Amino acid sequence: MWPRIGPIPTYSIFYSVGILIHFFVSYLIARRLGLRHRVWIVVSICYMEGMTVGAKVLYDLQQGQFDISALLTIEHHLKGGLWGGLLVYFALAVPLAYLLARRRLAGLDLVALSLPGPLILAKLGCLFKGCCYGRPSSVPWAITFGEGAEGAPAGVPVHPTQIYEILVIVCVVVVFGLLEGQRWRGTMLLWFLIVYGFGRATTELWRGDVTGHVCFGRLTLSQLVCLLAAAVSGFALYFRHGVCAPGPPSARV
């Protein structure tokens, strides 16, 4: 792949474009949902901070190399190493969107509906960089990285786990399209966590860069977080639509 375009890391270009797209998409979705400007602006800032500074902090903590002074330098961020950006995004965006939006459930919908496009760009950044690579494989669709890729073994066919995750995000988009309508308003965040959570946990079965990251039985930390988020979201969705008596559509938004 192409880990750099001249002196610039390719992943930083994809991440930067994804952040800009998140601002634009959030604006359009917020208009459609009737949300105030402050809601989409705050949600997009949360995405920017979560996928950059937040993901860098979590990565440094995970690697046992956290240094607050290094976080203030551009060089440290350009070295790469990001993990858990979505986790930070949700931790920031969910409570803020809920508090700032008059239509609180619509605010939570915005948090989820604005994600697919930027996330696909982020995973393309991983693909070009060579991180988040898969295990060696002989499947016909295996991909090979050249010299200079970060982490991925050069010249060895591996599972294209970055593309697998992009396909999971495409499934999220399909689910969003199928659920368009009054009945499912206010549940898009739950659906995102269910589909993406189970999908991401599954793609990690073919990851080749998770050695030493096992934290619970055979589960990696990412798998554990994703499965817990998916399970809790599934229970919440069932409780709302399977147990609670449905009210008028306008009352649920």
C-alpha positions in Angstrom: 0.0 0.0 0.0 1.1 3.6 0.4 1.8 4.4 4.0 3.1 7.9 3.0 2.4 10.5 0.4 5.7 12.3 0.4 6.4 13.3 4.0 2.8 13.0 5.1 1.4 9.8 6.6 -1.5 8.6 4.4 -3.7 7.7 7.4 -3.5 11.3 8.6 -5.0 12.5 5.3 -7.9 10.0 5.5 -8.5 10.9 9.2 -8.5 14.6 8.4 -10.9 14.2 5.5 -13.1 12.0 7.6 -13.3 14.6 10.3 -14.3 17.3 7.8 -17.0 14.9 6.3 -18.3 14.3 9.8 -18.9 18.0 10.3 -20.7 18.2 6.9 -22.8 15.0 7.4 -23.7 15.9 10.9 -25.0 19.3 9.7 -27.2 17.7 7.1 -28.6 15.0 9.4 -29.2 17.6 12.2 -31.2 19.7 9.8 -33.3 16.7 8.8 -33.9 15.8 12.4 -34.7 19.3 13.4 -31.8 19.7 15.8 -30.1 22.9 16.8 -26.7 23.9 15.4 -25.0 23.5 18.7 -25.9 19.8 18.8 -24.2 18.8 15.5 -21.2 21.1 16.2 -20.6 19.6 19.6 -21.1 16.0 18.3 -18.6 16.6 15.5 -16.0 18.1 17.8 -16.4 15.0 20.0 -15.7 12.9 16.9 -12.6 15.0 16.1 -11.2 14.8 19.6 -12.2 11.1 20.1 -10.5 9.9 16.9 -7.3 11.9 17.4 -6.3 12.9 20.9 -8.6 10.4 22.7 -7.5 7.5 20.5 -3.8 8.5 21.0 -4.2 8.7 24.8 -5.8 5.3 25.0 -3.2 3.8 22.7 -0.4 5.2 24.9 -2.0 3.9 28.0 -2.5 0.5 26.5 1.2 0.4 25.5 2.3 1.7 28.9 4.0 4.7 27.3 1.7 7.6 28.3 3.5 10.9 28.4 1.4 14.0 28.7 4.2 16.3 27.4 4.5 14.1 24.3 0.8 14.6 23.5 1.4 18.3 23.0 3.8 17.7 20.1 2.7 17.1 16.5 5.5 14.6 16.0 4.1 12.3 18.6 0.7 12.2 16.8 2.3 11.7 13.4 4.1 8.6 14.7 0.7 6.8 14.6 -0.7 4.5 17.2 -4.4 5.1 17.7 -6.9 2.8 19.6 -10.4 3.2 20.9 -11.3 6.4 19.2 -15.0 5.4 18.9 -15.0 4.6 22.6 -13.9 8.1 23.5 -16.3 9.6 20.9 -19.3 7.8 22.4 -18.2 8.7 26.0 -18.2 12.4 25.0 -20.9 12.6 22.4 -23.7 10.5 23.9 -24.1 12.5 27.2 -23.6 15.9 25.5 -26.0 15.2 22.6 -28.6 14.0 25.1 -28.2 17.1 27.3 -28.0 19.7 24.5 -30.8 18.4 22.3 -34.4 19.3 23.1 -35.4 16.2 21.2 -33.0 14.0 23.1 -33.5 10.7 21.3 -33.0 12.5 18.0 -29.7 13.8 19.3 -28.6 10.2 20.0 -29.7 9.3 16.5 -27.3 12.0 15.2 -24.4 10.4 17.1 -24.9 7.2 15.2 -26.1 8.3 11.8 -23.1 10.6 11.3 -20.6 7.8 11.7 -20.5 5.4 8.7 -18.8 7.7 6.1 -16.0 9.0 8.4 -15.4 5.5 9.8 -15.0 4.0 6.3 -12.3 6.7 5.6 -10.6 5.9 8.9 -10.4 2.2 8.0 -9.1 3.1 4.5 -6.4 5.0 6.3 -5.5 1.8 8.3 -5.4 -0.1 5.0 -3.0 2.3 3.4 -0.9 2.5 6.5 -0.7 -1.3 7.1 -2.0 -1.3 10.6 -4.9 -3.4 11.9 -3.7 -6.1 9.5 -4.9 -9.7 9.3 -3.5 -13.1 9.9 -1.5 -14.8 7.1 -4.0 -16.4 4.7 -4.2 -18.2 1.4 -7.8 -17.1 0.6 -8.2 -15.7 -2.9 -8.9 -12.2 -1.6 -5.9 -12.0 0.6 -3.8 -8.8 0.3 0.0 -8.3 0.5 1.8 -5.3 1.9 5.1 -4.0 0.7 8.0 -2.6 2.6 7.3 0.4 4.8 3.9 -0.7 6.0 3.4 -0.3 9.7 3.2 -3.6 11.4 2.0 -5.7 8.5 4.5 -8.3 7.4 5.9 -7.4 4.0 5.2 -9.8 1.1 3.0 -12.1 3.1 -0.7 -12.6 2.0 -3.0 -11.7 4.9 -6.7 -11.4 5.6 -7.9 -7.8 4.5 -9.4 -7.2 8.0 -9.6 -3.5 7.2 -11.9 -4.3 4.3 -13.9 -6.7 6.5 -14.6 -3.9 8.9 -15.6 -1.6 6.1 -18.1 -4.3 5.0 -19.5 -4.3 8.6 -20.0 -0.5 8.4 -21.8 -1.0 5.0 -24.1 -3.4 6.8 -24.8 -0.7 9.4 -25.7 1.7 6.6 -28.1 -1.0 5.1 -29.7 -1.5 8.5 -30.2 2.3 8.9 -31.9 2.4 5.5 -34.2 -0.5 6.4 -35.2 1.1 9.7 -36.0 4.5 8.3 -39.4 5.4 9.8 -41.2 6.7 12.8 -41.2 3.4 14.7 -37.4 3.2 15.0 -36.6 6.8 15.6 -34.4 7.3 18.6 -32.9 3.8 18.4 -30.2 4.3 15.7 -27.5 4.4 18.3 -28.6 1.0 19.7 -28.7 -0.5 16.3 -25.3 0.8 15.5 -23.8 -0.7 18.6 -25.5 -4.0 18.0 -24.4 -4.4 14.3 -21.0 -2.8 14.6 -20.3 -4.4 18.0 -20.9 -8.0 16.8 -19.3 -7.3 13.4 -16.2 -5.7 14.8 -15.8 -8.5 17.4 -16.1 -11.0 14.5 -13.5 -9.3 12.3 -11.0 -9.5 15.1 -11.0 -13.3 14.7 -8.8 -12.8 11.6 -6.7 -9.9 13.0 -2.9 -10.6 13.0 -1.9 -7.7 15.3 -3.7 -8.7 18.5 -1.1 -11.0 20.0 -0.7 -10.1 23.6 -3.9 -8.2 23.7 -6.0 -11.0 25.1 -7.6 -9.9 28.4 -10.5 -12.2 29.1 -10.3 -15.9 28.2 -9.6 -15.7 24.5 -11.2 -12.3 24.0 -9.2 -9.3 23.2 -10.0 -6.0 24.9 -11.7 -4.7 21.7 -13.8 -7.8 21.4 -14.9 -7.6 25.1 -15.9 -4.0 24.8 -17.7 -4.5 21.5 -19.6 -7.6 22.7 -20.7 -5.9 25.9 -21.8 -2.8 24.1 -23.8 -5.0 21.6 -25.4 -7.1 24.3 -26.4 -4.1 26.5 -27.8 -2.3 23.4 -29.7 -5.4 22.3 -31.3 -5.7 25.8 -32.2 -2.0 25.8 -33.8 -2.3 22.3 -35.8 -5.3 23.4 -36.9 -3.6 26.6 -38.1 -0.6 24.6 -39.8 -2.3 21.8 -40.5 -5.8 23.1 -41.5 -5.1 26.7 -42.6 -1.5 27.0 -46.0 -0.7 25.5 -45.4 1.5 22.4 -46.6 5.0 22.7 -47.4 7.5 19.9 -44.4 7.9 17.5 -44.1 11.6 18.4 -43.8 10.8 22.1 -40.9 8.4 21.5 -38.7 11.0 19.7 
